[in-house]
Amino acid sequence: MTTISAIALTIVALPAMGADAERPPEPATVRFPYDISTTELDNGLRVVAVPMPTPGVVAWEVRMSVGSGSETEKGRTGFAHFFEHLMFHGTETLPRERRLGELLRLGVDDGGWTWLDETTYPALLPASSLPRWIDIEADLFQHLALTPEGVRREAGAVYGEFRKSSANPENVLEDRLMEKMFGTHPYGHSTLGFEEDIAAMPDSWEAARAFFDAWYRPEHATLVVAGDVQPEALFAAVTEAFGPWERAEHPPVDPGPPAERPPARVTLTWETPTEPVLLMDWRVPAYGEEGHEALDWAADLLTAPGGPLDTRLVRDGLARSAYATVYPTVQAGILAIRVAAADAEDLPRIEEIVREEVARLAENADAATMDTMRVRQRYALLSGLDDPARVADFVGHRVRRDRDPAAIDARLTAHANITPGEVEEAAARWLKPDDAFVGIVVGGGQ
Amino acid sequence: MIGLWLLACGPKIDPGPAPALVALQPAPLVLRPVPGAPDLYLQAMIRAGSAFDPTGKEGLADLMARALVEAGAGERTSEEVDAALWPTANGFRVVVEREWVQLRLRCHQDQAALCAELFTDALVAPRFDEADVLRLRDRAVSAVTDGMLADEELLGREVLEATLYEGHPYGHPTRGRSGALEVIGVDDLAAFHRTHVVRSSVIVGLAGAVDDAIVASVSDRLLALPQTLAPELPLQQPVSVDGPRLVAVDTATPVTGLWLGTPIDLDRNDEDWPAVWLATMALGAHRSSWGRLYRTLRADRGLNYGDYAYIEPWLERGSSTWQDQGTLRSQNRFAVWIRPTSVENGPFALRLALDELGRWHDDGLSETQFEDARSFLRSTIPVLAADPGRRLTYALEARATGTPDLQEDLAARLDALTLDQVNEAVRRHISLDALTVVAVSGEAQAFVDAVTSDTPTPMSPPSPDAALAERDAAVAARPTGIDADQAWVVEAAGIFR
């Protein structure tokens, strides 16, 4: 067992807002504002502690490196998410009802979420409950009690979630667009899964068992505790409780990188009135790949206050809102732009403006705006990271992907030093206006 | 008038001077400095929620509140406000409920002076620039038309409020009605601000990195608030009904979601409040898996995604399972949220929810349920206010509404409870005899027909658990008590016109 401690102080040497434009910006070193201690158990479980001044409160997170993007088996889409539900069923030694009662007495507020690359189990709890909680979680991740009855019952709840989601036109549009972008690759189906696969979940106990055996293993897990925690005591307790967790006998099937797909267009007409929305997505480098960070800047440059989409769409009244983001996904990246139109008739004009501005970015990424954004990024780290749940999420997100907490500072630093030229280059290469996957939803009568 | 209102409802605060003098005094400033805190938190509670909307201008309060921070303030246009805030990586948060508006801003201490200026400008010197106001108005219209239709669970909640509070100041969505919004102009916003955002209706709080200079600057700037008394909020009792009733909203989506509710006469000053709150959490803690409704409908039977219960308005705090503070009303309602199930199982879900509600109400919590709930709620009190901003919101809420600060006294009030007190308090304050049920359904008429008839509506497919079969058979045939002449189908489109 090795222990690494990334000593962190503060962020240094960022150019101040309004710095002399003639002078090239000094290279900046960015440091995450809390100490991070990590260890890796012999079985491959990564454990991270982030002590913070939150007396009596800790945030806990187990991140499993399995999401809907890992679902390679035909007819079994939605299983990663299904497991997020099944993980609340308890174990033989602590069945569901008793587990619930004990969590209440411990004051544990727990939950779960699933996306393309991961399934995460966060909890917020009194620091005094942490020792017992470690034992409860270690038991659960090693000895989940899966019964055919439990699987059948939970499948109904998943169907309920699907119904809730499919009542929202934008969710339906997004799913169809992902299908166009990724085809039969697992990114091509929604995290909830195809409806026919959800309908078949009640009788999928054996498949569930196999999924658990393949994926719920220590080498796929990252455990983060932020808040009122002592790293050494945490590592000792986790080693004892999670140490017996065995690695998988075989690595799971790797879906491989998604194939290239031709640009496509989806138009969805909803039966009832709904806000007209335009989605424009580009396939871009994945998290950690060359160009990903520069495109993150591109997204911000497009939608910053006073930036081109804010000015030409929102301020001019064509759109109610315009957002852009780069998904931090690991198998393929996506730069997604979402514009809510004031009037469905303006959608073609809005799409044209987005194409124009994306093309313009390849010619000229505004240096002054980028300097302001550097200040913003600095304060995004300094202000608002006082919530242990946010810190656990911030750290867990990165350590699960990079394994090494030192990568946090390295990536923050690399991100802070992206130049306008790099943004232009990435935009020219990855955001060709004609490569966009376009989705439109309009309501009945529009 | 606000001065009298504070006097009437605020046993925990100093009664202070006479109302006329209240109007002249500076707006109260609540300070919660935390040495070494990196951030400054600026918050205000303004007694100018949607219940103050003039008839025919529903949506004015919400629009005014949003325009404080999105339509220019002081020397800055809205673009300039955005540009000034953007490097801080923070933004205004505006929360509007029936009675109160909250304005919040957090900034790193490096930017304290800038943020204090932006915050106070928004409160005392909004510009209501016309192009911005029209843009916000357009967005509000969209929210109560297309937005509400795209979020059928929100639609259900608003139809419940509108039904419970028909003809009452709470009876329309905070965002307003689309037809009314269209006639609201810039002058209306300015007049509403002049009347409702005055010294006697505003309470400001500072927390975290608070220093003397910031306190002086904020205090000084707040003196620009008018020295007038804020209008009173005349609240009649909600319309009383004799028996259960049903409003079924017809939509295009093949699911059925439910909201159930009834007015209650209870607020946080009532000695029974912790008892009824605890019991309601045990019945259906928001987005949590331990409530009885959740266990019965979702965990045991997989009928839907979740089932929750409330005795106060519940605006979610981010994506957490907890309530955003500062949204209190002086009149409350008991409400139950049954998330969508299949159209086929809608009637069974209603009967099962009514059955579980009845058991909870009549038989009460068990000793274990009571102890577990108390233990959980007690241990989460510090977790709920892990940063200075949240602690400030609790303090402001208490000061503004004259109710106890939950961070300070909830633990002791919970400790003092007994199981009998809890179960008796539920029966004393909540009656299930005249529930209003709102169903949002792709098959509204069929739902009405099914739940107003004696024909059993079993769950399909039946529960896999044989141990539940007996209860399910009884539930499927359980009368809902809703008469056919107390059930109405309404079209979703244009509902908040």
Interface residues (C-beta under 8 A of the other chain):
Chain A: M17 T54 P55 G56 V57 F88 R96 L100 G101 L103 L104 R105 L106 G107 D109 G111 L124 L125 P126 S129 E149 R152 R153 E154 A155 G156 A157 V158 Y159 G160 E161 R163 K164 S166 A167 N168 P169 E170 P202 W270 E271 T272 P273 T274 E275 A304 P305 G306 V314 R315 G317 R320 A340 A342 T372 V375 R376 Q377 R378 Y379 A380 L382 S383 G384 D386 D387 P388 A389 G443 G444
Chain B: A37 P38 D39 E79 D82 A83 W86 P87 T88 A89 N90 R106 C107 H108 D110 Q111 A131 L134 R135 D138 R139 S142 T145 D146 G147 L149 A150 D151 E152 E153 T251 A252 T253 P254 V255 R287 S288 S289 W290 R295 R298 A299 D300 R301 G302 L303 N304 Y305 S320 T321 R339 P340 T341 S342 T368 E371 D372 A373 S375 F376 R378 S379 T380 P382 V383 A386 D387 S463 P464 D465 A492 A493
